[in-house]
Amino acid sequence: MEDVKLVKLICETGEEVILPVEIENGIEIQKNIRWDDMSGDGNSSLSREYQGYEPAIITVNFSLYDDEDSGVTAIEKAEKLNKLFTKFVNSRPAVWKIVDVHTRARGIKQVQVSSFRTREVEDGIEAVLELIEYIPPELNKEKKTVQADTVSQNQKTKTCTEQNTSEYCRQLLVKWEKEKMDGKTQLSFDEWAKQKPIPPSADTDSPVVDA
């Protein structure tokens, strides 16, 4: 058991689970960046708007064996875990507090079960538990407020549309039509124009559109 550590999960309804996890390959944590593609074609990294990080995905690998002392089989252990890991509270998956040095180092305190896979092997059951980081609604509300402020700032940047009749936008429309004919863009004018916001100094009476 020297190569195994114990990971504790505590359900919001009081149940506790202790998983014997291998130290070498027991827990894997992935956290991806979240961003919006503002370019319309998904190709320009310069047009990506940073939105923070997605909730972390935690993968826990462990094994279940028959317990000769208690007489509980690996199959029975898997059945018990399945009932706990599919528990719902208030019409949503139960929230679990996770106690582990690796997850604590990554700032993960609470999780929900996203999947529980088991596979029979010669001496027991091999299991894979996938967890997703749980972010309380109040924290989500704070993040959405920050994102809304960011969107509000972006909306202050004006862009042309086909309905805009200003001289500046008419010249921009001519430029887009030329690129469309030359096969340089497949975007609609509105999407294409988002990449070319109207500069604050633009004068609709004497506009200048860069080639």
PyMOL commands that set and color helices and strands:
alter all, ss='L'
color gray80, all
select helices_A, chain A and resi 45-47+74-85+101-105+137-155+167-181+189-194
alter helices_A, ss='H'
color red, helices_A
select strands_A, chain A and resi 4-11+16-22+27-30+33-37+48-53+57-64+88-89+92-93+95-99+110-121+124-133
alter strands_A, ss='S'
color yellow, strands_A
deselect
rebuild
show_as cartoon
